[in-house]
Amino acid sequence: MRQIKNFRAGSNNTKIVLSNKKRETMTDDDDDDDDDDDDDDDDDDDMIMMMMMMMMMMMMMMMMMMMMMMMIMLMLIRMINVKVTLF
């Protein structure tokens, strides 16, 4: 009887150890996955920020070109001495 009790106690201990190891590995894997996901999200955010910056730069360039064109047109019209009713 003592041997059987000892055997049962030993098997229970091994089960507990295995379950603890599984929990540790699972939590570690989950943490690693979370870190990877965070890194991917950061990369996506960086890409979105880069796209936003490029769009802003393009908009600024377009605005500058439009302003330059308007100024040149006004200068030409004034040089030709034609009365302007735009402004």
C-alpha positions in Angstrom: 0.0 0.0 0.0 2.8 2.4 0.8 4.4 1.8 -2.6 1.1 2.5 -4.3 0.5 5.8 -2.4 4.1 6.9 -3.1 3.6 6.1 -6.8 0.4 8.1 -6.9 2.0 11.0 -5.1 4.9 10.9 -7.5 2.6 10.8 -10.6 0.7 13.8 -9.2 3.9 15.7 -8.7 5.1 15.1 -12.2 1.7 16.2 -13.6 1.9 19.4 -11.6 5.4 20.0 -12.9 4.4 19.3 -16.5 1.4 21.6 -16.2 3.6 24.4 -14.8 6.1 24.0 -17.6 3.3 24.1 -20.2 1.9 27.3 -18.6 5.4 28.9 -18.6 6.0 28.0 -22.3 2.5 29.2 -23.3 2.9 32.5 -21.5 6.3 33.0 -23.1 5.0 32.2 -26.5 2.1 34.5 -26.0 4.4 37.3 -24.9 6.6 36.7 -28.0 3.6 36.8 -30.3 2.4 40.0 -28.6 5.8 41.6 -29.1 5.9 40.6 -32.7 2.4 42.0 -33.2 3.4 45.3 -31.6 6.5 45.5 -33.8 4.3 44.9 -36.9 1.9 47.6 -35.7 4.7 50.0 -35.2 6.0 49.2 -38.7 2.5 49.8 -40.1 2.2 53.1 -38.1 5.6 54.2 -39.5 4.4 53.4 -43.0 1.2 55.3 -42.4 3.2 58.2 -41.0 5.5 58.2 -44.0 2.5 58.1 -46.4 0.9 61.0 -44.5 4.2 63.0 -44.6 4.5 62.3 -48.4 0.9 63.4 -48.9 1.5 66.6 -46.9 4.7 67.4 -48.9 2.8 66.8 -52.1 0.0 69.1 -51.0 2.5 71.8 -50.0 4.3 71.5 -53.3 1.0 71.7 -55.2 0.0 74.8 -53.2 3.3 76.5 -53.9 3.1 75.7 -57.6 -0.4 77.2 -57.7 0.7 80.3 -55.9 3.6 80.7 -58.2 1.4 80.3 -61.2 -1.1 82.8 -59.9 1.7 85.3 -59.2 3.2 84.9 -62.6 -0.2 85.3 -64.2 -0.8 88.5 -62.3 2.7 89.8 -63.2 2.1 89.1 -66.8 -1.3 90.7 -66.8 0.1 93.8 -65.1 3.0 93.9 -67.6 0.5 93.9 -70.5 -1.4 96.7 -68.7 -4.8 95.0 -69.0 -7.3 96.0 -66.4 -7.9 93.1 -64.1 -11.3 92.5 -62.6 -10.2 89.3 -60.7 -9.3 91.0 -57.5 
